[in-house]
Amino acid sequence: MKHASHPRIVKRLKRANGHLAFVIAMLEVGRRCVDLAQQLHAVESAITNAKRALIHDHIQHCLGDGVGSDEVTPAAALDEFKQLAKYL
């Protein structure tokens, strides 16, 4: 199932991918470790934010709306929520 948020998440991940490629290039030319650590932190944050957006969207639209429309049982939604919670 494609969520409405997927195109935005793809855009975020592509930006993070480009940023990561830049960090690799920085490593190859011998940039300072402090600069590298800062840039890697930015990449990590971008990926974490993309993951969080994906999970929140799934909880809202697949679990929340699914239970309200009888597509998902409350027990199944709770079980899936527990599985997702470890990734937040």
N, C-alpha and C positions, 0 to 999 in steps of 0.2 A: 504494500500500500504506500503510495506516495503522499507525503504530508505537504501542506501548503508551505511549511517552513523549510523544506528540503533545499529549494534553490538558494535561499539565503545561507543555509549551512554549507552548501557546496561552495558558494562564493567565499565564505570565511576560511574554509579549508584550503581552497586554492591560493588564497592570500598567504596563509600560514606556510603552505608548501613552497611558494616563491621566497618567502622570508627564510625558510630553512635552507633553501639552495644558496641564498646569499651568505648565510652563516657558514656553510661548508666552504664557500669560496673564501671567506674571511680566514678560516682555519688554514686553507691551502697557501695563503700568502703570508701567514704568520702574524695576524693581528693580535693585539694584546688580549690576554685571558680575561681581563675585566670586561672588555668590550664584547667578547664572545659570550661570557656568562650572561651579560645583560640581554643580548639578542636572543640567546637560547631561552631565557626566561620569558621574553615576549612571545616566542613561538609556542612555548608550553602553555602560556595563558590563553593564547588564541585557540589552541586545540581544546583546552579545558572548557572554554566558553562555548565552543561549538558542540561539544559533547553534552554540556548542561542544557543548551537550547534544544537539542534533539530529544533528550530524556524528558524535559518539561513538556514539550509539545506532545510527545507520545502519551504521557500521563494524562494530559488534558483531553486530547482528542480521541485516543484509542481506549484508554481505560475509563476516564470520566464520562465522556459522551457515550461510550459503548455500554456502560452499565445503565445509563439513563434510557437507552433505547432497547434494552434487553438483548443486545448483541453479545455481551460479555456478562457472565454471572459475577455477582459480588465476590464470591470466593476465588474465582479465577483472576479477577482484577487485583485482589489483595495479594495473591501469590505472585503475580507478575510485578506488582509494585515492590514487593520485598526483593525480588531478583534485581530490579533496576536500582534500588536504593544503595546497593553496594558500589555503584559506579558514580554516585553523586559526590 
